[in-house]
Amino acid sequence: MVYTPTLITGALSHTLTMRIASQWQQKEIVKFHELLRIAIKLSWLWGLISASFLFVYARELSFYIFHTEKAGELIKYLAAIPIIVGLREMTTSILWAQDVKKVPFLGLAIGICSSTIIQFFTLAIPGYAYVGAAAGVLSMEVVPFILNIAVFKRNLNMSKVLPSALLDVLVIGGSIAVLAQIKPNSIISFPDFLMSIVFFFSLTGIYMILRCRDLRNMSSK
């Protein structure tokens, strides 16, 4: 469930990798950085929107898809996966395009080892099965993500990126906070759930389009 939104960022990553690699090899540094910023922006925005929705509607997703509320807790624990995995996949593709392959491989290897260790010691503890499972999955993704970002940050002007990212968190976080206040504590009916999906993704979709206006300029070049 939590990995489903990453299908879009994965497709975006595979689509842009060849173009990014071509621009890097041809020393078209300006176009390379423009495409890089757009790719990261799209991954970040889609990940933030998906994560927010998963967190607020975890119980409804669990109930209407798996016919039980029990998975809702685990979905909420793993709601950040679309952000982490989306950015991890995109930064991995960009690093590969720059012929930096050891860092993503090392991060993934360390992440798998840490995930195995965490789950081995926590899953058997009574009452910690969901926490252990979530911690194991998150560690497998967070470790390579951190290593990728540590190397990748040289490609971005962080002083320009951080204010925009903070604005995204405030706008989307504010929208989801309003929905969370309106939403009742009990599971909402299926028609209301569908209406919530349409309403949320319509609003956040409009915001995403406004934030990605530079895509038009990029496509016209």
C-alpha positions in Angstrom: 0.0 0.0 0.0 2.6 2.6 1.0 4.8 1.7 -1.9 2.1 2.1 -4.5 2.7 5.9 -5.0 6.3 5.2 -5.7 5.3 3.6 -9.0 4.9 7.1 -10.4 8.2 8.4 -9.1 9.9 5.2 -10.3 8.4 5.7 -13.8 9.6 9.3 -13.7 13.0 8.2 -12.6 13.4 5.7 -15.4 12.0 8.1 -18.0 14.4 10.9 -17.1 17.6 8.9 -16.4 18.7 8.7 -20.0 18.1 12.4 -20.7 19.9 13.3 -17.5 22.9 11.1 -18.3 23.0 12.4 -21.9 23.1 16.0 -20.7 25.8 15.2 -18.1 28.0 13.4 -20.7 27.6 16.2 -23.2 28.6 18.8 -20.5 25.3 20.6 -20.8 25.6 21.7 -17.2 22.8 24.3 -17.3 20.2 22.0 -18.8 21.4 19.2 -16.5 20.7 21.2 -13.4 17.4 22.5 -14.8 16.2 18.9 -15.4 17.6 17.8 -12.1 15.7 20.4 -10.1 12.4 19.6 -11.9 12.9 15.8 -11.2 13.6 16.4 -7.6 10.7 18.9 -7.3 8.2 16.4 -8.8 9.4 13.5 -6.6 9.3 15.7 -3.5 5.8 17.1 -4.1 4.2 13.8 -5.1 5.9 12.1 -2.1 4.7 14.7 0.3 1.1 14.6 -1.1 0.9 10.8 -1.0 2.5 10.6 2.5 0.0 13.1 3.8 -3.0 11.2 2.4 -1.7 7.9 3.7 -1.2 9.3 7.2 -4.7 10.8 7.5 -6.7 8.1 5.8 -4.7 5.0 6.9 -7.7 3.4 8.7 -10.0 3.9 5.7 -7.4 2.5 3.3 -6.9 -0.5 5.5 -10.6 -1.2 6.0 -11.8 -0.7 2.4 -8.8 -2.5 0.8 -8.0 -5.2 3.3 -11.3 -5.4 5.1 -9.7 -4.9 8.5 -8.6 -1.9 10.5 -5.5 -3.6 11.8 -3.3 -2.6 8.9 -4.1 1.1 9.4 -1.6 1.4 12.2 1.2 0.0 10.1 0.2 2.2 7.1 0.4 5.3 9.3 3.8 4.3 10.6 5.1 3.9 7.0 3.3 6.9 5.6 6.7 8.7 4.9 7.7 5.9 2.5 6.6 7.8 -0.7 8.8 10.7 0.2 11.9 8.7 1.2 11.7 6.1 -1.6 10.7 8.7 -4.3 13.7 10.9 -3.5 16.0 7.9 -3.0 15.1 6.5 -6.4 15.5 9.8 -8.2 18.8 10.7 -6.5 20.1 7.2 -7.3 19.3 7.7 -11.0 21.0 11.0 -11.0 24.1 9.7 -9.2 24.3 6.8 -11.7 24.1 9.3 -14.6 27.1 11.0 -13.0 28.8 7.7 -12.8 28.6 7.6 -9.0 27.5 4.0 -8.4 29.2 2.9 -5.2 27.3 5.2 -2.8 23.8 4.0 -3.8 25.0 0.3 -3.7 26.7 0.8 -0.3 23.6 2.5 1.1 21.3 -0.2 0.0 23.6 -2.9 1.4 23.8 -1.2 4.8 20.0 -0.6 4.7 19.2 -4.2 4.1 21.6 -5.3 6.9 20.2 -2.9 9.4 16.6 -3.8 8.4 17.4 -7.5 9.0 18.9 -6.9 12.4 16.1 -4.7 13.6 13.3 -7.1 12.5 15.2 -10.1 13.9 15.2 -8.5 17.4 11.9 -6.7 17.4 9.3 -8.8 15.6 9.3 -11.5 18.3 8.7 -9.0 21.1 5.0 -9.1 22.2 3.2 -5.9 21.2 6.0 -4.6 19.0 5.3 -6.5 15.8 4.0 -3.5 13.9 6.6 -1.2 15.3 9.4 -3.7 14.5 8.1 -4.2 10.9 7.8 -0.5 10.3 11.3 0.2 11.8 12.8 -2.5 9.6 11.3 -1.2 6.4 12.1 2.4 7.2 15.7 1.7 8.1 16.1 -0.1 4.8 15.0 3.0 2.9 16.3 5.8 5.2 20.0 4.6 5.2 20.5 4.7 1.4 18.4 7.9 1.2 20.7 9.7 3.7 23.9 8.5 1.9 22.5 9.6 -1.4 21.5 13.0 -0.2 24.9 13.5 1.5 26.6 13.1 -1.9 23.8 14.6 -4.0 23.5 17.9 -2.2 26.4 19.3 -4.1 24.1 19.4 -7.2 21.6 21.7 -5.5 21.7 25.2 -4.0 20.2 24.3 -0.7 19.5 28.0 0.2 17.1 28.1 -2.7 15.6 24.6 -2.2 14.8 24.8 1.6 12.4 27.8 1.5 10.4 26.2 -1.3 10.3 22.9 0.5 9.2 24.6 3.7 6.4 26.3 1.8 5.2 22.9 0.4 5.2 21.5 3.9 3.1 24.4 5.2 0.6 24.4 2.4 0.1 20.7 2.1 0.5 20.1 5.8 -2.1 22.8 6.5 -4.5 21.3 4.0 -4.2 17.8 5.5 -4.5 19.3 9.1 -7.8 20.8 8.1 -9.0 17.5 6.7 -7.9 15.7 9.8 -9.9 18.1 12.0 -13.0 17.7 9.8 -12.7 13.9 9.5 -14.6 12.0 12.2 -12.8 9.6 14.5 -14.8 6.7 13.1 -14.2 5.3 9.7 -16.1 7.4 7.1 -18.5 5.8 4.6 -17.1 4.6 1.3 -18.9 7.4 -0.8 -17.5 10.0 1.7 -14.0 8.4 1.4 -14.2 8.7 -2.4 -15.3 12.3 -2.1 -12.3 13.0 0.2 -9.9 11.4 -2.3 -11.3 13.6 -5.1 -11.2 16.7 -3.0 -7.7 16.2 -1.5 -6.0 15.3 -4.8 -7.8 18.1 -6.7 -6.5 20.7 -4.3 -3.0 19.3 -4.0 -2.9 18.7 -7.7 -3.6 22.3 -8.5 -0.9 23.3 -6.1 1.5 20.9 -7.7 0.8 22.3 -11.1 1.4 25.9 -9.9 4.7 24.8 -8.3 5.8 23.1 -11.5 5.2 26.0 -13.9 8.8 25.8 -15.0 8.1 22.4 -16.6 6.5 24.4 -19.5 9.6 26.5 -19.9 11.7 23.4 -19.8 9.7 21.6 -22.5 9.8 24.7 -24.8 13.6 24.8 -24.8 
